[in-house]
């Protein structure tokens, strides 16, 4: 099958990408406002408010860990509907008169449902993409997440200044309803597994190990790499606004993630097809270098132009590392294990982005923000060694 004959922008691809975009938008919309909500409406301490925010990611991680069990028993369509239905229910519960304990439970459960739904979406995408264009397709699919990460925070900040928390929760609920409706229009065909896929060379049924019931072992090496890389990037997500205040670049900070998203949108139409034709190394090695340079340059930034240049370089760097690693994880697994490979990748990605700020926050007791980004940039270069040892060398 030629690349021209392998259709990429099918109805299923567009609908799944649209749902993913909306889920990511809701996540970033709520993660920006929920800390302020907990502090102002529930009189929570800053530490407890941080817990309210972080429990969502913990729930997402657990959802991703066990989603494979639901996929095996219910199939992809039913598991997706279940996850989106639960996501909608917990979106509605924010309207109830809450205390801190109830809010913590809702945040954890909301994240759990997102972990299930988003993992199923990633699995569907990996399985409907034509093999010759899988790298390109996953690149475009991950752009839906990129748009969500850019639009969600902007929307949240505007609504916080102009509307009430109930209006924010109403928008979140409306988008959740739309996600559920769209899911019913996705056409998911049954994947038939050949006898060869079920049996080993000796024709004896394969007995799944304990670990393989939750994650895909073949996707572990590249998932470990995205874990370390995401920890380096998590300092940008969590502390860039505080750093901007420290160096007096607050106006530029409001455009930082928009510039990051633009860089990804510009690069993705080129990097995806190039990866399919020439392999992952031609993209990922330069991306690591760009990410390391961006973080080191950020530690010396004193002007808005340099500050935003770092955002663009991060988009070209980390933005493409993420999509390439996801493609590698998916390609490492057999057809029936793609669900586990996808969830394994996202488990490590979420762990890096979710728990990274905690450890980096501890480091900030001893260093300043500029030093944090300097060391993060050096760590990004060290990740090149991990990639070579864990993936590239084994491929050769």
C-alpha positions as MATLAB code, in Angstrom:
seq = 'XXXXXXXXXXXXXXXXXXXXXXXXXXXXXXXXXXXXXXXXXXXXXXXXXXXXXXXXXXXXXXXXXXXXXXXXXXXXXXXXXXXXXXXXXXXXXXXXXXXXXXXXXXXXXXXXXXXXXXXXXXXXXXXXXXXXXXXXXXXXXXXXXXXXXXXXXXXXXXXXXXXXXXXXXXXXXXXXXXXXXXXXXXXXXXXXXXXXXXXXXXXXXXXXXXXXXXXXXXXXXXXXXXXXXXXXXXXXXXXXXXXXXXXXXXXXXXXXXXXXXXXXXXXXXXXXXXXXXXXXXXXXXXXXXXXXXXXXXXXXXXXXXXXXXXXXXXXXXXXXXXXXXXXXXXXXXXXXXXXXXXXXXXXXXXXXXXXXXXXXXXXXXXXXXXXXXXXXXXXXXXXXXXXXXXXXXXXX';
ca = [
       0.000    0.000    0.000;
       1.468    3.381   -0.999;
       1.362    6.393    1.262;
      -1.061    8.103   -1.083;
      -3.410    5.118   -0.911;
      -3.260    4.937    2.870;
      -5.919    7.373    4.028;
      -5.064    9.284    7.192;
      -7.840   11.841    7.717;
     -10.726    9.408    8.048;
     -13.911   10.197    9.950;
     -12.787    8.046   12.876;
      -9.408    9.798   13.020;
     -11.032   13.244   13.105;
     -13.650   12.282   15.709;
     -11.131   10.593   18.041;
      -8.764   13.576   17.744;
     -11.642   15.955   18.498;
     -12.536   14.073   21.695;
      -8.904   13.997   22.788;
      -8.580   17.751   22.226;
     -11.641   18.429   24.377;
     -10.506   16.137   27.198;
      -7.086   17.788   27.338;
      -8.710   21.229   27.218;
     -10.913   20.363   30.217;
      -7.911   19.003   32.120;
      -5.889   22.200   31.655;
      -8.938   24.397   32.152;
      -9.626   22.848   35.565;
      -6.012   22.386   36.661;
      -5.468   26.148   36.331;
      -8.561   27.152   38.324;
      -8.961   24.356   40.873;
      -6.176   25.535   43.187;
      -7.720   29.002   43.417;
     -11.154   27.457   43.888;
      -9.952   25.267   46.756;
      -8.248   28.191   48.486;
     -10.967   30.843   48.046;
     -14.127   28.725   48.241;
     -13.074   25.941   50.607;
     -10.403   27.786   52.647;
      -7.851   25.105   51.802;
      -4.184   25.602   52.563;
      -1.785   25.952   49.641;
      -0.461   22.438   50.301;
      -3.970   20.944   50.299;
      -4.864   22.902   47.179;
      -1.815   21.399   45.483;
      -3.046   17.976   46.538;
      -6.429   18.737   44.966;
      -4.660   19.477   41.705;
      -2.261   16.520   41.865;
      -4.827   13.859   42.773;
      -6.318   14.191   39.301;
      -3.052   12.944   37.805;
      -2.838   10.127   40.370;
      -6.329    9.025   39.323;
      -5.304    9.242   35.666;
      -2.298    7.018   36.301;
      -4.390    4.337   37.997;
      -6.973    4.512   35.217;
      -4.256    3.933   32.637;
      -2.842    1.023   34.644;
      -6.069   -0.955   34.644;
      -7.611    0.138   31.326;
      -6.209   -2.970   29.648;
      -8.451   -5.133   31.796;
     -11.541   -3.258   30.585;
     -10.383   -3.396   26.960;
     -10.046   -7.175   27.159;
     -13.487   -7.681   28.706;
     -15.631   -4.893   27.197;
     -13.893   -3.937   23.966;
     -12.821   -0.487   22.852;
     -16.201    1.138   22.148;
     -17.847    0.144   25.435;
     -14.753    1.039   27.447;
     -14.619    4.468   25.782;
     -18.317    5.105   26.458;
     -17.862    3.987   30.070;
     -14.874    6.286   30.576;
     -16.556    9.321   28.982;
     -19.803    8.691   30.892;
     -17.884    8.633   34.176;
     -15.952   11.731   33.099;
     -19.258   13.549   32.525;
     -20.725   12.436   35.868;
     -17.759   13.745   37.838;
     -17.782   16.984   35.827;
     -21.331   17.551   37.083;
     -20.407   16.831   40.717;
     -18.304   20.032   40.926;
     -21.622   21.913   41.213;
     -22.471   20.251   44.544;
     -21.749   22.048   47.822;
     -18.398   20.474   48.607;
     -15.943   20.184   51.440;
     -12.246   19.539   50.850;
     -12.513   15.767   51.308;
     -15.317   15.473   48.742;
     -13.400   17.623   46.270;
     -10.343   15.391   46.668;
     -12.481   12.319   45.939;
     -14.054   13.962   42.888;
     -10.673   15.043   41.508;
      -9.240   11.535   41.899;
     -12.296    9.907   40.287;
     -12.413   12.496   37.502;
      -8.765   11.760   36.694;
      -9.408    8.006   36.833;
     -12.097    8.309   34.173;
      -9.898   10.498   31.997;
      -7.117    7.920   32.265;
      -9.454    5.252   30.934;
     -10.984    7.378   28.157;
      -7.749    8.913   26.876;
      -5.955    5.552   26.861;
      -8.737    4.023   24.777;
      -8.551    6.961   22.358;
      -4.805    6.432   21.946;
      -5.383    2.732   21.356;
      -8.033    3.366   18.708;
      -5.787    5.848   16.911;
      -2.833    3.442   16.896;
      -4.991    0.668   15.437;
      -6.843    2.658   12.747;
      -3.766    4.391   11.315;
      -2.284    2.867    8.146;
       1.088    1.337    9.030;
       3.107    3.295    6.407;
       1.866    6.595    7.895;
       1.665    5.701   11.584;
       4.385    8.149   12.641;
       2.746   10.963   10.696;
      -0.707   10.074   12.035;
       0.329    9.935   15.684;
       2.113   13.248   15.164;
      -1.091   14.872   13.939;
      -3.109   13.190   16.689;
      -0.793   14.551   19.374;
      -1.403   18.025   17.937;
      -4.915   17.775   19.368;
      -3.329   17.528   22.825;
      -1.034   20.440   22.014;
      -3.975   22.658   21.107;
      -5.697   21.680   24.345;
      -2.632   22.596   26.396;
      -2.503   26.016   24.707;
      -6.210   26.940   24.664;
      -7.150   25.470   28.073;
      -4.945   27.738   30.239;
      -5.808   30.843   28.185;
      -9.530   30.115   28.524;
      -9.196   29.371   32.244;
      -7.393   32.634   33.041;
      -9.902   34.694   31.043;
     -12.903   33.032   32.712;
     -11.393   33.426   36.182;
     -11.179   37.192   35.680;
     -14.528   37.639   33.938;
     -16.884   34.844   35.046;
     -17.682   32.667   38.063;
     -16.392   29.229   39.009;
     -19.843   27.820   38.222;
     -19.509   29.136   34.664;
     -16.192   27.300   34.343;
     -17.724   24.072   35.663;
     -20.686   24.551   33.289;
     -18.359   24.831   30.301;
     -16.482   21.740   31.470;
     -19.754   19.806   31.736;
     -20.969   20.974   28.310;
     -17.718   19.864   26.660;
     -17.945   16.511   28.478;
     -21.459   15.981   27.099;
     -20.199   16.758   23.609;
     -17.351   14.224   24.006;
     -19.824   11.490   24.944;
     -22.128   12.288   22.031;
     -19.266   12.307   19.515;
     -18.043    8.931   20.816;
     -21.241    7.217   19.617;
     -20.409    8.205   16.029;
     -17.000    6.501   16.077;
     -17.046    3.321   14.022;
     -14.826    0.782   15.772;
     -14.490   -2.491   13.913;
     -13.591   -5.670   15.759;
      -9.935   -6.629   15.572;
      -9.566  -10.315   14.761;
      -6.416  -11.919   16.088;
      -4.756  -14.612   14.071;
      -3.753  -17.926   15.555;
      -0.129  -16.841   15.177;
      -0.737  -13.784   17.325;
      -2.204  -15.892   20.099;
       0.362  -18.670   20.074;
       4.099  -18.857   20.512;
       6.336  -20.815   18.081;
       5.727  -24.029   20.013;
       1.976  -23.531   19.545;
       1.378  -23.395   23.300;
      -0.938  -20.665   24.629;
       0.973  -17.741   26.043;
       0.395  -17.171   29.737;
       0.448  -13.466   30.572;
       2.834  -12.480   33.322;
       1.623  -10.352   36.202;
       3.270   -7.212   34.811;
       1.920   -7.766   31.288;
      -1.627   -7.626   32.643;
      -1.123   -3.930   33.334;
       1.621   -2.652   31.015;
       3.423   -3.650   27.827;
       7.012   -4.724   28.697;
       8.231   -3.994   25.146;
       7.168   -0.355   25.546;
       9.039    0.088   28.830;
      12.418    1.296   27.460;
      10.981    4.200   25.463;
       8.514    4.944   28.292;
      11.409    5.308   30.743;
      12.979    7.821   28.349;
       9.772    9.895   28.167;
       9.582    9.767   31.984;
      12.991   11.428   32.405;
      12.363   13.877   29.558;
       8.978   14.882   30.985;
      10.490   15.557   34.410;
      12.858   18.018   32.704;
       9.902   19.706   30.982;
       7.626   19.668   34.046;
       9.625   22.507   35.597;
       8.543   24.689   32.682;
       4.874   23.762   33.106;
       4.849   24.432   36.833;
       7.258   27.304   37.433;
       7.524   29.370   34.247;
       5.087   32.018   35.517;
       6.990   32.398   38.793;
      10.277   32.589   36.882;
       8.793   35.238   34.572;
       7.874   37.348   37.606;
      11.386   36.968   38.978;
      13.000   38.231   35.756;
      10.234   40.791   35.078;
       8.862   39.209   31.895;
       5.240   38.625   32.954;
       3.665   39.938   29.696;
       5.786   37.510   27.661;
       4.841   34.621   29.963;
       1.211   34.841   28.864;
       2.314   33.962   25.312;
       4.848   31.281   26.269;
       2.678   28.193   25.749;
       1.020   29.730   22.698;
       4.464   30.034   21.088;
       5.223   26.469   22.219;
       2.052   25.217   20.521;
       2.730   27.167   17.303;
       6.183   25.589   17.024;
       4.671   22.108   17.277;
       1.932   22.917   14.765;
       4.510   24.222   12.301;
       6.900   21.285   12.673;
       4.466   18.364   12.804;
       3.540   18.238    9.075;
       7.259   17.719    8.333;
       8.509   15.574   11.211;
       5.809   12.883   10.992;
       6.343   11.962    7.301;
      10.126   12.283    7.720;
      10.045    9.778   10.583;
       8.026    7.301    8.513;
      10.543    7.555    5.646;
      13.868    7.840    7.487;
      13.211    6.428   10.985;
      12.920    7.986   14.419;
      16.579    8.884   14.972;
      16.596   11.652   12.366;
      13.955   13.453   14.444;
      14.678   12.564   18.047;
      18.409   13.317   18.305;
      18.017   16.906   17.011;
      14.909   17.262   19.207;
      16.875   16.357   22.341;
      19.551   18.894   21.382;
      16.954   21.621   20.784;
      15.261   20.877   24.113;
      18.545   20.994   26.016;
      19.571   24.263   24.326;
      16.125   25.789   24.990;
      16.251   25.044   28.729;
      19.832   26.270   29.113;
      19.040   29.442   27.143;
      15.950   29.926   29.314;
      18.143   30.032   32.400;
      19.895   33.100   30.937;
      16.824   34.815   29.418;
      16.514   38.527   30.154;
      14.382   39.774   27.247;
      10.936   38.840   25.920;
      12.324   37.804   22.531;
      14.771   35.303   24.066;
      12.062   34.097   26.478;
       9.656   33.337   23.618;
      12.447   31.903   21.473;
      12.964   29.320   24.223;
       9.264   28.452   24.027;
       9.537   27.832   20.289;
      12.670   25.725   20.658;
      10.909   23.656   23.337;
       8.044   23.065   20.923;
      10.453   21.837   18.244;
      12.325   19.804   20.879;
      10.126   18.323   23.590;
       6.971   18.521   21.471;
       8.491   16.215   18.857;
      10.211   13.968   21.418;
       6.798   13.206   22.887;
       5.178   12.235   19.578;
       8.204   10.205   18.400;
       8.354    8.267   21.679;
       4.636    7.537   21.473;
       5.086    6.205   17.942;
       7.988    3.988   19.056;
       5.908    2.640   21.962;
       3.020    1.755   19.654;
       5.271    0.133   17.043;
       6.944   -1.991   19.717;
       3.750   -3.924   20.429;
       1.686   -6.404   18.461;
      -1.778   -5.393   17.271;
      -3.640   -6.860   20.250;
      -1.176   -5.285   22.717;
      -1.345   -1.734   21.345;
      -3.765   -0.747   24.101;
      -1.271   -1.766   26.753;
       1.593   -0.070   24.896;
      -0.351    3.178   24.648;
      -1.329    3.151   28.319;
       2.255    2.277   29.326;
       3.558    5.305   27.427;
       1.013    7.640   29.029;
       1.581    6.226   32.514;
       5.234    7.236   32.386;
       4.458   10.538   30.647;
       1.882   11.476   33.290;
       4.189   10.354   36.086;
       6.912   12.678   34.813;
       4.612   15.663   34.370;
       2.661   14.963   37.562;
       5.343   14.091   40.076;
       8.235   15.982   38.489;
       7.146   19.356   39.941;
       7.139   17.870   43.454;
      10.774   16.781   43.247;
      11.821   19.926   41.408;
      10.006   21.943   44.072;
      12.189   20.288   46.701;
      15.260   21.205   44.637;
      14.083   24.825   44.581;
      14.725   24.971   48.322;
      18.418   24.911   47.431;
      18.642   26.496   43.965;
      16.868   29.313   42.091;
      14.702   29.066   38.957;
      17.528   29.935   36.576;
      19.673   27.157   38.010;
      16.716   24.756   37.819;
      16.379   25.332   34.065;
      20.139   25.133   33.567;
      20.297   21.726   35.271;
      17.142   20.604   33.437;
      18.819   21.464   30.128;
      21.904   19.462   31.063;
      19.623   16.564   32.054;
      17.936   16.749   28.638;
      21.335   16.184   27.017;
      21.930   13.236   29.363;
      18.624   11.762   28.126;
      20.335   11.319   24.745;
      22.577    8.717   26.384;
      19.564    6.937   27.889;
      17.861    6.894   24.487;
      20.958    5.443   22.819;
      21.368    2.722   25.449;
      17.724    1.774   25.965;
      16.440    2.022   22.392;
      18.833    2.939   19.595;
      21.572    0.456   20.452;
      19.059   -2.382   20.887;
      17.474   -1.569   17.525;
      20.827   -1.950   15.812;
];
